[in-house]
Amino acid sequence: MPNVLVTIPFSHFCEKARWALDLTRTPYVERRLVPPLHLLGTIPRGGRTTPLLVTEDGKRLTDSTDILRWLDDRSPGALYPRDRDERREVEAIEDQLDEVVGPAVRRLVYHAFFQSDVDVLTPIFRASSRGWQRSAAPVLSRVAKPVIRKAMKVNAAGAARSQAALEPALDALDRRLEGREYLVGEAFTAADLTLAALLAPFVRPEEHPVSGGLQLGVAALDADRDRYRARPSGKHAMRVYAAHR
């Protein structure tokens, strides 16, 4: 049985796991399901959230970081430094990105989508899905919108809280990147991959396998893209995508 990765294809946490699988050249089959259809792929496999990886030997991994650590166990040094101190640094940065930056970016992007006069969700569903889901994208996006809004508390107050949490986290990363090519040590690690993947909805790199090159036509989102690309952390995300994706 092959490794199976269940994703919401445009999710930045799913991109983190997918990128790590690609980077380590680990064979897998991706099951792409837009929300809330992703539950059809996760619940039968013992989870509810994405990414969810079922390994060829039947192990179930329901967290992107667990997937990266499993991959590094199979290919030591591919994602985490072998030096113990550097590994602790990478893991600390990755945890901060997962706990603060990733959720904040997700809520802010959805809030921008839902505030727009333009239907942004339908083209994203259409571009990222396959088969009948692509044809049904307009209907699926209408069903998904209230589900996403409720589940992720996508509203003005939530967006304000997310912005307040995101800015100091990115400020710290910007300072850390001064004079550095990578976040830790002298090589690309899970910290760089995680930063780039979780900032991808803002900076929209061309190399992104799902949303690269997608034109949304929303002025506010384009302004956000330009603003975050100008930050050291955003520039780093763009460089990492260009060099490693």
ZIGI-V689225 format. One record per backbone hydrogen bond with DSSP energy under -0.5 kcal/mol. NH is the residue of the N-H (numbers start at 1). CO is the residue of the C=O. Records with the same first field share a line. If there is no record, write none. Layout:
NH->CO, CO
This chain:
4->54
5->29
6->4, 52
7->5, 31
9->7
11->8
15->11
16->12
17->13
18->14
19->15
20->16
21->17
22->18
23->19
24->20
25->22
26->21
27->25
29->3
31->5, 29
32->30
33->7, 31
37->34
38->34
39->36
40->37
41->37, 38
42->38
43->39
45->42
46->43
47->42
51->6
52->6
53->61
54->4, 52
55->53, 59
58->55
61->53, 59
62->60
67->63
68->64
69->65
70->66
71->67
72->68
73->69
74->70
75->71
78->75
87->83
88->84
89->85
90->86
91->87
92->88
93->89
94->90
95->91
96->92
97->93
98->94
99->95
100->96
101->96
102->97
104->100
105->101
106->102
107->103
108->104
109->105
110->106
111->107
112->108
113->109
114->110
115->111
116->112, 113
120->118
123->119
124->120
125->121
126->122
127->123
128->124
129->125
133->130
134->130, 131
135->131
136->132
137->134
139->136
140->136
141->137
142->138
143->139
144->140
145->141
146->142
147->143
148->144
149->145
150->146
151->147
152->148
153->150
154->149
155->153
159->155
160->156
161->157
162->158
163->159
164->160
165->161
166->162
167->163
168->164
169->165
170->166
171->167
172->168
173->169
174->170
175->171
176->172
177->173
178->175
180->177
187->184
190->79
193->189
194->190
195->191
196->192
197->193
198->194
199->195
200->196
202->199
203->199
204->200
208->205
212->208
214->211
216->214
219->217
222->218
223->219
224->220
225->221
226->222
227->223
228->224
229->225
230->226
231->228
235->231
236->232
237->233
238->234
239->235
240->236
241->237
242->238
243->239
244->240
245->241
